[in-house]
Amino acid sequence: MSQTARRLLLISNSTTYGRDFLDHVEPDLKEMFGTTRRILFIPYALYDRAAYTAKARARLAAMGYPLDSIHEAPCPARAVEGAEALFVGGGNTFRLLKALYEAEVLDPIRRRVAQGIPFVGSSAGSIVAGPSLKTTKDMPIVQPPSFEALGLVRFQISPHYLDPDPHSTHMGETQEERILQFLEENDAPVVGLREGSWLVVEENSTRLKGRTGARVFRRGFDPVEVQPGATLDPYIHLTGLS
């Protein structure tokens, strides 16, 4: 897809401790949506789509943005084609991707993002912006026809990233170990996005924002710590990806 018109906001989490839904990212949401008149919400990651839509509708209305939901549209693909902006909410990544396939909206979403409309993803909604859902931590409660996702960016996202705790007695794999296992079999870089952080993708540049930073993993390289305000471009371009 065209990389020159992209405008994406990819959020680790929609709610941070001690704050309400989307409060921590509101300024960047407003900047991303700009003069958008209506937003198309995709609530497929949660079972109760109506309740999720009502929550998002109330919050976006408080920012001045009316919201429609794709699950209310007679033709989901046509709703995407006519959308001025897209917001894909979080939840279970397998359920989200399966529903995107069933609604036949992956290609329409790719086309509209390539044409420059804003795309906002949160948690699972951020994961499906990448090449695949292989870096999700969710249980496969349903089976999508493929792990292939939207490919709006060519790096993977691992949201809700937790650093290894040297004092923990938990003997299971850490998130870092699972990402390193992914890189044993795959080439795409992985951004471990801590809660309270998000990525702003504009054209060919990817910048980290928020307050908690991120960790970038690449096959054949040591992990790199990235601070808020920094660009990820030197790291995600090392493998010829963007």
N, C-alpha and C positions, 0 to 999 in steps of 0.2 A: 504494500500500500504506500501511498505518498506520505513522506515524512515531513513535508514542508508546511502543511496546513494544520498539523495536529495541535490540539489544545486539550490537555488532560490534567485532572487533579486526582491523584491516587492516594487514598487515605488508609492508614493502618487500621484505625478504629473510629467509629462514629460517635462514641461516648468515652470520655476520660473520667477518671475517678474524681468525684467532687463537683462535676459539671454536668449540664444537661446535654441532650442530643444535639450534636454538631456545634456546640458552643465554641469549642477550641479552634475550629477551622472556619468559623463564619466569615472573617474578613477575606480569606482566600476564596471561599465559595462565591462571595459577592463579586470579587474581582474576576473570577472565571466566568460566571454567568452574565455579568455586565448588564446589557440592555435587553437580555432575553425576556420575551413576553410570557412564555409558558415553558415548563420543564416536563419532560416525559420521564416518569419514575418506573423502574423495573424492580418489582418486589419479589421476584421469583425465588429468592434464596430462603424465604420463610414460608411456612405452611399457611399461616393466616395472612393472606395477601391484603385483604381489606383492612385489617387492623394496622398492618405495617404502612399501608398507603395513607391511612388517616393520620398516623403519627408524622410521617414525612410531609404530608400536605399542610398540617398545622404549623410545623416548624418552618417550612419554606415560605408559607404565607406571611409569617412574622418577619421574614426578610424582604417581603414584597414580590414574591414569585408565585404565581398560580401554578398548580401542579396537576397533571393528568397521569393516570396509571395505565401501563400497557395491558394489564390484566382486565381492564374495563373496555378495551378497544375491540370492535368487531373484527378487525384485521390487524394483528400485531405488526406485521411487516409494513403495512401502509402507515401505521402510527409512527414507526421509526422513520420512514421516509419523509414524513411531514414534520418531524420534531425539530425544534430549535436548539434543544440541549437535552442531554441524557444523564440520568442519575441512577446508577445501579447499586442497590443497597446490599448490605452484608447479610450473612446467615450461613447456610450450608452450601459449600462450593459445588458439590456434586449435584444437589438439587437445582441450583442456579443454572449450571451448564446444561443439564438435561432439559430444562424448560426452555432455554434459549434455542436448543436444537429443535425441540418439538414445535416451537412457535415460528421456526424458520426465519430468525431475525439476525443470525450472525453476519451474513453478508450485507444486509441493509445497515447494520450498525457500522461495519467496516467502511462502507461507502460514505455514510454521513460524517464519520470522524475524519476520513480523508478529505472531505469537503470543507472541514474546519469548524463544525459545530462543537461546543464544549461537551466533554465527557467527564463525568465524576463517578468514581468508584470508591466504595468503602469496604475494606476487609475482603470478603469473597468477591465483591464487585471490582476490587483492585486486582485480585489474582487473575480473574478471567480476562483482564486487559492484556495479559502476557500471552506467551505462546501456548501454555498448557496449564492444567491445574495440578501439576506434579509436585508443587511445593506447598500445597494446602496441608493443614493439620486435621482437617475434618474427617469424620467417619463417612465411608461410602454408603450412605443410607439409601441411595438409588444409584442406578448405573446409566450414565450418559452414553451415547453411541460412540464417543471418542473422548480422549483426554485433551484433544486439540481445542484451544480456546480462541479468543478473538485475534490475538497477535497484533494488537494496536501498538505495543512496544515489544522489543525483541529480548528483553530480559525478564526473568521471573521475579515475582514478589512473594516474600514470606512475611505476612503481616503479624502483628502481635508478637514480634520477635522478643524472646527472653534470653538474656545472657546466661551462660552456665554459672551455677551457684557453687563455689568451691566448698561450701559448708553443708550442702544438701546431702541427705542420706539416700535420696532417690537413686536407684541403680539403673533406671531406664535411659534411653538415648536422649540427649539434649537436642534442642532445635538445631544447634550448630552441627552436631554429628549427623543429623538427618539431611541437612543441606549438603554437607560434604559427601554423603552417600549419593545424593542426586548428581553431584558433579563427577562422580566416578563413572556415570553412565550418560551424562548429557553435557553439552557445551555452553548452554545459555547462562550468563551471569545471574546471580541471585542477590536481590536486595533484601536483607533482613531488616524490616521496617518496624522499629519499636513503637509501642503505643504512644500517642502524642506527636507523631511525626507523619509527614506526607510528602509526596512528590508532585512537583509541577512540571509538566512536560509541555514545552512550547516549541514547535517546529523540530529542530534537531537537538535541542538542549533539555537536559533533565536536571532540575535543581531540588535539593532537599530542604524542606522547611519544617517548622515545628520547634520542639524543645528537647527531644530526647536522642536525636541522632539515628544513624543507621550503620549497618555493617554490610559490606559488599564482598561477596564470595565469587571467585572466578576459578575455573579449572586451570590448574598449573601455577596458581599464584597464591600467596598468603592472603588471608582476609584483610580488608582495609576498613578502618573506622572513618566514617564521614560525619562531619559536624553540620548542624543546621546552617543554612545559608550557602553551603558549598555546592558546586556542580558535581554530578556523578560522571560527566562525560569522559574524563580521562580513564576511568575504570571500565565503563561499559563499552568503550570503543576499542579497548586493547584487543578484544577478540574479534574485531570487525563487525560488532553488533551495535545497535543504537536503540 
